[in-house]
Amino acid sequence: MAGMAGAGLAVVSWAALGREPRLAEPYEHLLVLDPPPVAGALPLVETAPGRGFGHLAWGEPECSFTQSYWREQLDLRPALSHVWRALPRGDGPVGGDALTRVLRGEDSYPRGGALAARLLRVLRELGLVELDRDGRSCTSVDRPRTELDRSATHRAYAARLAQAERHLSAGAQPDERRVAPLGKAS
């Protein structure tokens, strides 16, 4: 969207708006194209600083797309399997470009930094890798097969995914009100 119009069109994620609500302040209107992953995020639009309106413009296709996105970000098992298989065994630490390739993957759409960090955290919690933060490298550790649910991080993201899927499967419609005045809690 940002490249489709001249000055004045900006794009922001739900996460960024949650961290910094003032991002909305310079704009008279907020056009919300994708539903939030949880119902509790809607007040971010209703209470965003500004003088105009927040327009909730998503439908079923956007709910489906958003659900796919969050499944990719929060269902860690498939990505963990790929990373674990790609990590070299017994060759010492992996760092630099080699570690970046392992973490991002070889797909057309590489994994982002936040997902890569989640994956490393789970692998570390399970004792499958040792991280050297100063050297920005990791070493795989030979361990017997383990259950992902032993990782608190894995369990937390699985719970977040379940919450998002419940919300988005229900259509993620806020209610009949599709326009909300900015700067006012309702």
C-alpha positions in Angstrom: 0.0 0.0 0.0 2.7 2.4 0.9 4.0 2.5 -2.7 0.6 3.0 -4.2 0.0 6.6 -3.3 1.9 9.8 -2.8 2.8 11.4 0.4 0.4 10.8 3.3 -0.1 7.1 3.1 1.7 5.1 5.8 1.5 1.5 6.9 1.8 0.3 10.5 1.4 -3.1 12.1 -0.8 -3.8 15.1 2.3 -4.5 17.1 3.9 -1.2 16.2 0.7 0.7 17.0 0.5 -1.1 20.3 4.1 -0.1 21.2 3.7 3.5 20.0 0.1 4.7 19.6 1.4 8.2 18.7 2.2 6.8 15.2 -1.4 7.4 14.3 -1.4 11.1 15.5 -0.5 12.8 12.2 -3.3 11.1 10.3 -6.9 12.2 10.1 -8.1 8.6 9.3 -6.9 5.1 10.0 -7.9 2.5 7.4 -7.6 -0.9 9.1 -7.2 -3.5 6.4 -6.4 -6.6 8.5 -8.0 -7.7 11.8 -6.0 -7.8 14.9 -4.9 -11.2 16.1 -6.9 -10.8 19.3 -10.2 -8.9 20.0 -8.5 -7.0 22.8 -6.4 -5.0 20.3 -9.4 -3.1 18.8 -9.2 -0.3 21.4 -5.8 0.6 19.9 -7.8 2.1 17.0 -10.6 3.6 19.1 -8.1 5.3 21.5 -5.5 6.2 18.9 -4.6 9.9 19.0 -6.1 11.8 16.2 -9.1 13.9 15.1 -10.8 11.7 12.5 -12.0 8.1 12.3 -10.7 4.6 12.3 -12.3 2.6 9.5 -12.5 -1.2 10.0 -12.2 -2.5 6.5 -11.5 -6.2 6.7 -13.7 -9.2 5.7 -13.4 -12.9 5.6 -10.5 -13.0 3.1 -8.4 -10.8 5.4 -9.3 -12.9 8.4 -8.1 -16.0 6.6 -4.9 -14.3 5.5 -4.2 -13.0 9.0 -4.8 -16.4 10.4 -2.3 -17.9 8.0 0.2 -15.2 8.9 -0.1 -15.9 12.7 0.1 -19.6 12.1 3.4 -19.1 10.3 4.7 -16.9 13.2 3.4 -18.9 16.2 3.2 -22.5 15.2 6.9 -23.1 15.8 7.1 -26.9 15.2 7.6 -26.8 11.3 10.2 -24.0 11.4 12.0 -25.7 14.4 12.2 -28.9 12.4 13.8 -27.1 9.5 16.3 -25.2 11.6 17.3 -28.2 13.6 17.9 -30.3 10.4 19.9 -27.4 8.9 22.2 -26.9 11.8 25.5 -28.7 11.2 26.4 -31.3 13.8 29.9 -31.6 15.4 31.5 -28.9 13.3 31.6 -26.3 16.1 29.7 -23.0 16.3 27.7 -21.7 13.4 27.6 -17.9 13.0 27.5 -15.0 10.5 26.0 -15.6 7.1 25.8 -19.4 7.7 23.6 -18.9 10.8 21.5 -16.3 9.0 20.8 -18.8 6.2 19.8 -21.5 8.7 17.5 -19.2 10.6 15.9 -17.4 7.7 15.5 -20.6 5.6 15.7 -21.1 1.9 12.1 -20.4 1.0 11.0 -17.5 -1.2 9.8 -15.7 1.9 12.5 -16.0 4.5 11.7 -16.0 8.2 12.0 -12.7 10.0 14.2 -11.8 12.9 11.4 -12.1 15.6 10.6 -15.7 14.4 14.3 -16.6 14.3 14.7 -15.4 17.8 11.8 -17.5 19.0 13.2 -20.6 17.4 16.6 -20.1 19.0 15.0 -19.5 22.3 13.1 -22.8 22.1 16.1 -24.7 21.0 18.1 -23.2 23.9 15.4 -24.0 26.4 15.4 -27.6 25.2 19.2 -27.8 25.5 19.6 -28.5 21.8 21.8 -25.5 21.1 24.3 -23.4 23.1 24.2 -19.7 22.2 27.3 -17.4 22.2 25.8 -14.0 22.2 29.1 -12.2 22.1 30.2 -14.3 19.1 26.8 -14.3 17.6 26.9 -18.0 17.0 25.3 -21.2 18.2 26.4 -24.8 18.5 24.1 -27.7 18.2 24.2 -30.2 21.1 23.6 -33.9 20.6 20.6 -34.8 22.7 18.1 -37.5 22.7 14.7 -36.7 21.1 12.7 -34.3 23.2 9.2 -33.0 23.4 8.6 -29.4 22.4 6.2 -28.9 25.2 9.1 -29.0 27.6 9.8 -25.5 26.4 7.9 -22.7 28.2 8.4 -20.5 25.1 6.9 -23.1 22.8 3.9 -23.5 25.1 3.3 -19.8 25.4 3.4 -19.3 21.6 1.1 -22.3 21.1 -1.4 -20.7 23.5 -1.2 -17.4 21.7 -1.8 -19.1 18.4 -4.9 -20.9 19.8 -6.2 -17.6 21.0 -5.7 -15.9 17.6 -7.2 -18.8 15.7 -10.3 -18.7 17.9 -10.7 -15.0 17.4 -10.0 -15.0 13.6 -12.1 -18.2 13.0 -15.0 -16.3 14.5 -14.7 -13.7 11.7 -12.9 -11.2 14.0 -15.7 -8.8 13.4 -15.8 -6.1 16.2 -19.6 -5.7 15.9 -21.8 -3.8 13.6 -19.9 -0.6 14.2 -17.4 -0.3 11.3 -16.2 3.3 12.0 -14.8 4.4 15.3 -13.9 8.0 16.2 -10.2 8.4 17.0 -9.1 9.4 20.5 -12.2 8.1 22.3 -12.6 4.8 24.1 -16.0 3.3 23.5 
